[in-house]
């Protein structure tokens, strides 16, 4: 405890301490201002200022890590107090450097908002709300915005440049990736003249994607809330970007020719009501997950091509890489007509088309939802409430912190890589050199249904063929129809449709709850009645073509009741495959059912493939992005496809006795529950078992010399051969990236050392500060070099080099 005067004397250098005073009964909160403490800036303890200038109204607020303080302040100079003023003209508010640094780091790690942080400080000052604390939230937010910008400028040495802040170039405020190729910084001399089989190591790997969680509501404006970076960091320059989008706002998005990509097909229909930005499009260093300069832009709908084109070319502007590998989840569609669309982009963003090689890939996480062709041709092996300027600068600041954390972690990351290995060559090399050559990673045989005299693929195509065949027979008088509307093949086709409707109705009835509403009951009863009418009509026509069915229906266990007493979902259709073996039937009907069910089985198998791919993709996507019933819906569709195929196979088994079919079982094997598995995780391709449903359905397993079997063997060999090549390249590329990191950091250390004497000032203390900061940054880079060298030297590097030699020996011997 101190007396009144001692309290003032001991707090001259601690004016923001929170104190309590004994009132005779308990300790009561008070302030140093009420005790009479006056803060004199730029004067040592005991030194008196002869010309003090009190703050306006003797009312000044200081925000510190201990709360919001009301103090008595006298101005004289503001160079050493480490208080950041809200304005340079008669400020009423200041924040300590410490609270700004504290919030800066806290926002990076916990993503806390300015609103939450400031109001937690006010609660620190008074958690009872009994004393009125003056609101300085908007002021504090502005100071944070300016602080972030100053930190970015200092980080890249703009204060050491005689040209000053105004000469900051576009993208200059970014933190570069030291492991990626940076011409003039970490690449060897004459690297661009190396042959292609060596120059691939200097390729730039970038990933394109969009983040639709970084929305921004339509609040404020660029005039009221301008950006301080103006294209100097990770966001593209806003005015040129928006001008380009406005000029092409009427362009239509081309529809996807692959699977139905919503980001492509729905780009013109996505609602963005109330939003100034639905998200951001980004370009990243794919291998090291770092942000490029001028590589981010706001999206107004979905991933519109005009947005992503502009952002991509803007990001590539600062590079002179001769080879660029682009990873994008819709690369198979986006790359089409890219160079044609480039003609509409400002000339200053155009890359040298004649000297740059661009390759396109689809990430393994997304490629499972693409068509098979894409799987080989494109395979590798809170800011929504902010104003526009604050939002862009805040995200620029966070992306810079992200890049810096990635850089400091490169040592451990590269040293802990797990080394593994994996087990025509002319075909693969020819395709890698020219993608227009035959693709060795695709089967040369398509899945076609082999009938007696024609090739059909789907059940729908089979129905069309039979309809055309019956029409020709009627025209030539070869075949006489017994019904005016339903032909012989139409009987089986419509019967199979009824069979599907029965299965759907059973599923609907099973899902009706015990407490269904009247509307649900009415809907269900309508479905039952509608199906019953169709069954009655079809059964009447069936008896024309299959008179024996009438007797069978009465002889069966259903004969004790009339047909109308049966539930329509349980009504036996009596297809030819369901007839007893001794009961005669029109052979054409039997053949029609055989062919249609064979096509149905293939359809079900293809549908099973599709749903397994989608379910695998949706499970991973759901874990990362969404919650809901999407995965369950796809699971039900898989079950339906499985049941459809099992029913078709049972039918084929019955009909094969009538038609003496013998080879179909080699193609349509029994489907077990254990067979219903994805082909394998595309992210770990080559390590799993391939289930029979994914093999070439028409390979004759009884003959190992069959061309289809040889095609499958060749296909798997090419994959294994390519996998071994990719791992040898990965090892070689990792060694190159290690070298580039050390070379870049060494270059950057020299760059900072040059900055120490680049700018000459009149103030000795300021000059000394510039030199000290530059030397500190240079020493930091050299420390990282020493740390990384220690981590990478010895065993890790030797293992990498040894593995590379083993892989090369395995490939070429």
N, C-alpha and C positions, 0 to 999 in steps of 0.2 A: 504494500500500500504506500502511496505517495501523497504528500500534501499538494495543495493546488498549484503552487509555483514550481515545485519539483516535477510535477506531471507535465507542465508546459516545457520546462527545460529539457527533460529527457525525450520529448517527442518532437523536437525541432526537425530531426531527420527521419521521423516516423509519423508523419502527419495523418496517415490513413489508418492508424490503429483504432480499434474499437475499444472503448473504455466504459467502465461502470463506476458510479459514485455512491458511497454509503450515505443513505438519507436518514440514518438513525435507527432504522428498522431492518432494511435489506439493501442490497446493491441494486441500483437503478441505472438503466442505460442513459448515457449522455454523449455529447460529442465534444471533441477538442475545440471546435469553433465556439461552442457555448462557454467553454472555460477561458476563451480569449486568445487562442493560438492563431497567429497570422502567419501565412506561408509566404516567404519572400524568395522568389525564384532567382537563381544565379548568384546567390550570396552565401559565403561560408558561415558556419555557426558563430554567432556573436557579432558578425559584421552588420552594420546598419546601413540601410539604403536611404540616401538623402532625397530621392525623387521617386517615391513609390507611386504606382498607379493601381489603385484597387480595381477589381473587376466590377463590371457594371452592376449597380445595385448591391454591391458587396455580396453577390450571390453567385457561387460557382459550384458546379457539380463535378466530382471526380469518380469515375467508375474503376474499381480495382477488383482483384480476386476475392477481397473480403466484403464486397458489397458496393452500394452506391452511397457516396459520402457528400455531404454539404460542407464546404470549407470556406474560410476567409482567405482570399488570395490577392497578392500584390504583384503585378507584373514588373519585370525589369529586363528580362531576356528569357529565352525558353530553350536553351541549348543543352543543358545537362540534367534536367529534372527527369527525363525519360517519361514525360507525359505527352500524349498525342492529342493535340487540340482538334475540336470538331470543325473549326474554321480558322483561317489565319487573320481574320479581322474581328477583333473584340470577341473572342470565344467566351461562351458561358459554360462549356462542358469540355472535359478532357478524359481520356482513358489512359491508364498506365500501360507502358510497353508490356509489362508482365501479363496483364489481363488479356491483351490482344494476342500475345504469343500463346497463352493458355487456351484461349478459345480456338485459335488457329489449329493447334495440334488436336484439340478435342474434336473439332469438326471433322478432321481427317479420319480419326479412329472410331468415333462413335456416331458420326453423321448428325450430331446435335444441331438443331436450328438456332439461329440468332435469337429468335423469340423465346425459346425455352431457356437458353443460357442466360439472357438478360433478366428474365423474370425470376430465375433461381437466385440471381444476385440480389434482387430486390427483397426476396424472402430472407436472404441472409441478413439484410439490413434490418428488416422488421417483418416477422412472420405473423404478427397480430393484426396488421393493417390499421393500427391505431394512429400511427404518425403518417402524415402525408409525405410520400416520397415522390419527388418530381419526376415526371415521365420523360426519359431520355432514350426510349427504345429506338425511334427512327434515327436519332443522332448517332447512337451506338452502331446501328446497322450501316450507316454511311461511313463511319470510321473503319469498321471491319472491311468494307469494300475497298477503301483506299489502302488499307494496310496490306491486304492480299496483293494488290497491284504493285505496291512498292517492293514487296518481297520478291515478286516475280521479276521485276526489273533489276533488283540487286543480284538475284541468283544468276543472271546471265551477263553481269558486268556492264549494264548500261550506264551506271554512274561513273565508270572508268573511261567511257568513250567521250572524247572531246565534243562530238556532235550532239551528245545528250539524248534525252528520252525521245525527243521529237523525231529522231532519225531511226527509230526502231523499225526494222523491216518486218514484213508479214512472216509469221511463224518463228520469229527469232526468240520468243520467250519460252519455247518448248525445251524439255529435257530430252536429249537425243538418246537413242538406244546404242550403247557402245558395242553390242554384239552383232548388230546389223551392219551391212556395208555402208560406210559413210565416205564417199570419194573425197580424197584430200586429207583424210583424218586417220583411217585405219586400213586402207587398202594398199597393196604393194604398188610400186611404180609400174606403169605400162600394163596395168591389169586388164584394161579394155582391149588390148591387143592379143591376149592369150587365146588359144584355140577353144572351141566350145566345150570340149570334154574336160577342160580345166576351169573355164569361166563360169560354169554352173555354180561353183562354190560362192561366187560373188552375186548370186541372184538375191533379189529382195522378195521376201515372203510377206504378203499383206493379207489381212482378212477383212471382209466387208460384212457388216451386219447392222441391225437397227435395234434400238432400245426404246420400247414403247412405254416404259415406266417413267421416263424422264419427260413427262408432259409439262406443259405450261398453260395456265389459264389465260384467257384474253383479258389481262389486267395491265394497267399502266401502258407506257409506250417508250420508244427509243428516245424521244425528246425528254420525257420526264425522268427516265431511268436509263441513261446512256451507258454504253460499255466503255471501260477504260482501256481495254486491250485492243479493240478495233481490228481484229484479225491478226494480232501479234502472237497469239498462242495457238491453241488447238482448234478453236472454231474458225470457220471460214469468214472472210470479211463480209459483214452482213449486207451492206448496201448493194454491192455487186451481185451477191447471191440472190437477194430478193428481186433485184431488177431482172436477172436472167429467168427466174421462176415466173415472174409476171408476164414476160414476153412469150412464154411457152405454156401458159396455164390452160390453153385449149387443146393441147396435145392429148391424144388418146393412147392408153397403155395397150400394148400388144398382149393378147391372151397367151397363156402358157400352153405349149405343145407337149409338155411332160405331164406329171401328175397335176392335179388342180391346186396350184399354189395360190392361196388366198391373197398373199401380198402382191401377186401379179394380177390375178383375175378380178380382185375386188378393190384395186387401187383407186378406181374412179367412183366407187360407191360407199366407201368408208365414211361414216359420220364423224365430223370433228366439231360439232356444235359447242360453242363456249370455250374452245381451246385455240390458243394462238399457235401451239405446237403439240402434235400428237406424240412426239418422241424425237429422237435424234438418230441420224445415220452416222456411222462411224467407220473409219479405216484404221486398223491396228497393225502393228508388227505381229504377224501370226505366230512366229516361233517364240516370242518372248513377252507377248501380251502387253505391249506398250503402245502409247498413242503417238501418231505421227503429227507433224505440224500441219495446221489447216486441214484437218482430217475429219471434222465434225460439223454437221449442219442440222438445223431444225427441219423436221418433217411436218407437212401440213395434212397428209392423209396416211396412206400406207407407204411402202418402200417404192415410191414412184421412180421410174428410171431417170427422169430429168434431175431429181434430187441426188440420187446416188452417182450418176455420171459426173455431175459438177463436183461433188465432194471427192470422188476418186481422183479425177484429173488435178484437182487442187492439191491433194495430198502428194501426188507424184511430182509436182512441179519442182520441189527442192532436191530431187534425186536425179542422178545421171546414170542410174543402173541400166545395164543393157538387157537384163533378163528380170522380169517381174512375174512372180507366181501369185495369182489372186485366188483366194478362197472365199466363196460366197454360196449361201445355201440355195440360191436360184441361179447359179452361174450358167447352167445349161440353157437358160432362156435369156438372161441378161446380156451375155456376151454376143448374142446375135445382133447384127447391125450396130454394134458399139461404135465402130469407126464412122459409120454414117451419121449417127447421132452426135458424134464429136464435132462435126462440122458446124453444129448450132451453138457450140460452147465458145466463149471468148477466145481469141487467138492466143492470148498470153498463157493460157492453160494447156495448150496443145503439146503433147509429148512428141518427140521425133519418131514418127511411125516407121521410117525406113531403117532405123538403127536400134529399135527396141523389140524384144521378143516377149510376148505376154502369153502366159499359160493360165488356164482356168481350171479350178477344182471346186468340188462340193465337199464340205466338211463331213467326216464320217458320222457325226451325230445326226446329220440331216439326210445323208445319202440313202439310208434304208427306205425312206419314203418315196424315192425316185424310181423311175422305170429302170429295167435292167441295164439298158445301154448307158445310162448316166453312171451306174455303179462302176464302170470301167473307164469310160471316157473322161470322167470328172472326179476321179478318186485320188486321194493321197495314198498312199497306203496309210432429300425431298426439296424439289425446286418448283413445283407447280404453282405456288402462290407468288413467286418472285416476279419482279419486273424484268423486261428482256435483257437489259444491260447487266444487272446484278447476277441474273441467272447464268449468262454466258461466262462472265468473269469468275463466278464461284465454281462452275464446272471446270473451267480452265485451271483453276487453282488445285482442285481435287485431282484432275488428271496429271498435273505436274507432280503431286505427291505420290500418286500411283507409280509413275515412271521412276521416281527416285527410289522408292522402296524396291522396285524390281531390280534396279541397278545394284543396290547394296546386297541383294540376295543372290546375285549371279554366281558368286563364288561357291556357295553351298549347292546351288541348283545344278551347276555343271559337274561338280565333283561327285554328286550322288546319283548320276544317271545309271540305271540298271542296264548292263550289257547282256543281250541275248542274241541268238542267231537262228536262222531258218534255212531249210534246204531250198525241132524247133527254134533254140537260141536265136537263129536267124530271123524268125518271125517277130520275136519281141524287139530285137534291135531295129528291124525295119519299121515297126509300128511306132517305136519311140522316136525315130528320126523323122517319120512322116505319118501323122495320124490318119491320113487318107488311105493308107495301106490297110489290108485286112487286119482286123483286131483279133489278136490271139487270145484275148481274155473273154471273148464271147463265143458261145457255141455256134458252130457252123450249121447246126440243124435246128429248125424251129419245131415247136410242139404242134404237130399236125395229127389230126385224126385220120387214120388210113381206113377207108372204106373199100368196097369191092371195085368201084370204078371211078371214084372221085376223092378229092381231098377237101375235108371240111374242118373247121376249127371249133365252132361254138354250136350250142344247141339252137340258137336263133338262126344261124346259117343253115343248119340241117333242116329246120322247119321250112325255111324258104326254098331249099332244094326240093323237098318232097312236094311242096305246093306247086312248084313249077312242073315237076315230073307228072303229077296227077293231072294238071291242066293239059299237058301235051297228050296224055293218054286219052283224056276225054275228047279232045279235038280229033284224034285219029280213030276213035271208036274202040280202042283196045280195052278200055276200062269203063265199066258202067257204074255210076254212083247210085247207092240205094237211098240217098237223102239229098234233097235239093241244095242244102247249105253246107253240110258236113261231109267232107271226103274221107277216104279211108285213113290217110295219114293225119287228117285233122281230128279224128276221133282220139287217137293216142295223144296228140298234142294238147287238146282241150282237157283230156283226162289228167294229164300231168299237171296242168294248171290248177285243176280242182284239187289234186293231191297237195299242192303247195298251199292252197287256200285252207284246206283242212288243218294242215300243220300250223298255219298262222292263227286260226281260230282256237286251236287247242292252247297255244301259247297265250292268247288273249284271255281265255277263260281261266287259265292257271294264275294269271296275275290280277284277276278281279278280287278285291278284298271282301271280307265278310260284311263290311258296312259300306258297300258301294252306294253311291248316290243314285237317285232316280234317272238322271241323265246318263250315267254310266250303264245302268241296267238297260235303258232304252237303246243305247248304241250297240250293246252286245246282242240284244234280241234282234235288232235290225240285221246284223251280220249273220246271225244264225238263219233267219228267214230267207235272206238273199242266197246263202249257200244252199239251202234246202231246195229252192226253186231251180237253181242251176243243176243240182244233182238229179232232180226228177227229170229235167229235160234231157240231160246227157244220158241217163240210164235208158230212157225210151229209145234214143238213137242207137245206143250200144246194142240193144236187143235186135236191131235190124242187121248189124254186121256180125254179131256173136249171139245167135239165138240160144245157145247152150247156157248162157249166163242166167237167163230167167229161171231155168230149172235149178241151177246151182244155188241161187239165192234162196230158193224155197227149201232146198235140201240141207242147207247149212244150219248152223246153230241159230241163225237169225230167223229161221222159218217159223218159229213159234210166235213171232210178232210180225205185224205188217211193216212194210218198208218205212212208212211215215212215222212209226213209233220209235225208230232208231234215231239216235242223235246224229246229225249230219256230219260231225267231225269224226265219227266212228264208222261211217258207211263204207262198206267194202266195194271198191271200184271194179274188182275182177279184171285186171289187166291180163293179157295173154301169159305173162310170167307168173301169175297167181293161179292159173288153171292147173289141175292135176295133170300128170304126165300122159295119162291115157286119154284125156279129153281132146278131141280134134279142134284145130283152130286154123284160120286162114294164115298161110305162111307169110303173106305180105304183111299182115298185122304184126306177126312175130318179128320180122325183119325191121319193120319201122320202129317198134319199141326198142329193139336191140340198139339200133343206130342212135336213136334219140337219148336213151339212157347212157350210152357210151359217151356221147357229147356232153350230157349233163354231168357225168363224173369228171370229165376234163374241166368243164366250167367250174364245178365245185372245187377242184384242185387249184385252179388259177385264183379263184376267190379266196381260198384258204391261204395261198401265198400272199395275196394282197393284204388280207387282214392280219396275218402274222407280222408282216413288215410294219404295218401301221400300228399294231398294238405295241410292238417292241419300241417303235419310235415314240408313240404317245406316252408310254410308261415313263421313258426318260424325260420327255418334254414336260409331263405332268409333275414329276418330282421337282423339277426346277422352276416351273412357271405357273401352273394352274392347279385348281382343285375342282372336282366335280365328277360327272358320271361318264365322261368321254371314254375312259379306258374300259368301263363296264359295258358300254354299248358295243365297243369293238369285240369284247370277249363274247358277248351274245352272238354277234355276227360270225365269229369263228365257230362257235358251237353249231350254228345253223348250217354252215358250210360243211362241217364234219358230218353231221347227220345226213345231209343231202347226198354226200358222196357214199356214205355207208349204204344208204337205201339203193342208190344206183348200182353199186357193186353187187348187192344181194340180188337185184333184178337181173343183172348180167349173168350171175352164176346160175340162176334158174333157166334163163333163155338159152344158155350155151348148150344145154342138153338137147333142146329142140333143133338148134342150128348147127350142131357139131363144131362149135368154136373152140379152139384149143390154145391159141397163143396169146389171148387177151390178158391172161393172169400175169404174164411177165411184165405187162405194162401197168395194169390195175391191180396192184397188190392189196392184200387186206390192210385196212387202215386201223392201226392201234392207237390208243391214247398217247403212248410214248413216242409215236411218230409226229405228233402235232407239236413241233418245236420250230423256232426260227432257224433259218439257215446258219446263223451264227452272228455274234456281235461283230459288226463291221469295224469297230474300234480295235478288235483283237483278231482280225481276219487271218486265217491260216492255222489257228491253234485248236479249233473245235472239230467235232464230228459232224459230217453232213448226213442228214436223214434222207431216206429214200424219196420222200415227196419232193425234194429239191433236185434230184438227179434227172437226167434226160429220160423222160417217160417212155421213149420208144427205142431205147437201146436193148438189143436182144442179148440178155445175159447168158444165154446158152452158148454163144459163140464169141470168144474173146477177140476174134479178128474182125468183128463187125465194125463198120466205119463209125457208128455212133459211140461205141465203147472207146475206140481209138481217139475220137474227138474229145471225149471226157477226160481221158488220160492226158492228152496233149494240153487241154485246158488247165488241169491241175498242175501239170509240170511248169507251164508258163507262169502261173501264179506264184509257185514256190521259187522259181528262178528270179522273177521280178522282186519277190520279197527279200531274197538274199542280196540282190543288187541294191535295194532301197536301204537295207541295214548297213551295207558297206558305205553307201553315200552318207548315211546319217552319222556314222562314226567319223568319216572324213570331214563332214560339215561341222561337227561339234568341235573337232580340233581347230578348224579354221575360225570358228566363233570365239574360242578361247584366245587365239592369237589376236583377233580383232578387238576384243575387250581390252586387253593389255595395251595394244597400240593406241586405241582411242583415249584411254585414261592418261597415257603418257603424253599424247598430243594435247589433251585438255589441260594437264598440269603446266606444260610450257605456255599454253595460251593464256592461262591466268597469270603466270609469271610476267609475261609481256604487258599485261594490263596494269601491273603495279606501277609502272612509270609512263604509261601512255598519256595520262592527263595531268597537267601541271596547274596547281591552284595557288592562290595568294596566301591562303590560310595554312600555316604549318600543321596545325592539329588535324584539319580536314585531309590534307595531303598524306599525313601519317596514317590516318584511318583508312584511306583508299589502299595504301600499300599493305597495311596489315591484313585487310580483308582478302586482297588478292593472294598474298602469300599463304594465308590460312587455307583458301580454296585449293591452291596448288598442292600444298602439303597433304590435304585430304585425299586428293586423287592419287598421289604417290603412295599414301597409306593403303588405299584400296588395291593398287597394283601389287604391293608387297603381300597383302593378305591373300589375294587371289592366287598369286604365284605359289605361295606356301600351300594353299589348299589343292592346287592342281598339279603340283610337282610330285614326282615319285610314283606311287603305285597306281593312282587313277589314270594318269597320262600313259604310263607304260601298258596298263591293261587295254586302253583304247587303241594304242598303236599295235599291240599284239593281236587284238581281235580283228583289226583292219587287215593285217597280213593274212590271218587265217581265212577271212571271208574272200579275199582276193584269190588265195590259193584254191579255195573250194570252187570258185566261179570259173576259173580259167584252167583247171586241171581235171 
